[in-house]
Amino acid sequence: MANNNSDMSEKQVYSTGEAADICKISQQTIIRCFDKGKLKGFRVPGSRFRRIPRDELIRFMRENDIPTEQLEGSRKRLLIVDDDEQIRELFVDVLSGDDRFVIKTASTGYDAGLLTEQFKPDLMILDYMLPDINGNVVCKTVRDNPNVANMKTIIVSGVADQGEVQQLMNAGADAFIKKPFSIDDLLNRVSQLLGV
C-alpha cells in the first residue's frame, strides 16, 4: 500500500476516484465539487470522466483543511529571497541540513514571484531591500494571490525603521527580524510560524 501512496504523490493528474482516496471523502463528493466548479479540472474528450490537476487538488485540499501530506510529503517548503549571495548561502547551509525543510532561493522580487507560483512555499524569508522592488510590494503581491494565501512571510532587514516595519506588517508580513540576527532566533520563528 505504501508504494501506491508514493505513486500517487508523483502523479500530475488524478481521476475523481484517486482524488477521493487522497482526500478521504466519497467519490460522489469529489464529483459534486467538480460539477459545481469548487474543484477545477477537465473532462476527458468523448467520455464522462473527469480529471483533476495536482496543483488544483492541493489548492482544494488546503482550502478545505484536508491534510496534504500524502501529495506534498511532510517537509515544509521555504523560499529564501535576498540579493546578497552570502546571506542566501548562509540560509541554505543552516536550513538544508534540517530534514523538515525543502529550500529554494531567489535574488530578486521578480524571481520570488515566479518561484512562489511554481514552488508554492509554506514560508518565505524575504529581504526588505531588493534590487528591483521592496519587500512590502512582494508581500502585498503575494497576499493578493489566492494560490499562496496561506504562505507565511518573515521580512529581514537592517535598514527598516519602526514605521517601515509597521508598513511591512500591514502589507501582510507575519514577522520581522532585524539584521544582524541570531540563526537560533530565525529558526525558532520559522518553527513557530510553520508549527514544526
Secondary structure, DSSP 8 states (H G I E B T S, - for coil): -HHHHHHHHH-SEEEHHHHHHHHTS-HHHHHHHHHTTSS--EE-TTSS-EEEEHHHHHHHHHHTT---HHHH-S-EEEEEE-S-HHHHHHHHHHHHTSTTEEEEEESSHHHHHHHHHHH--SEEEEESB-SSSBHHHHHHHHHT-GGGTT-EEEEEESS--HHHHHHHHHHT-SEEEESS--HHHHHHHHHHHHT-
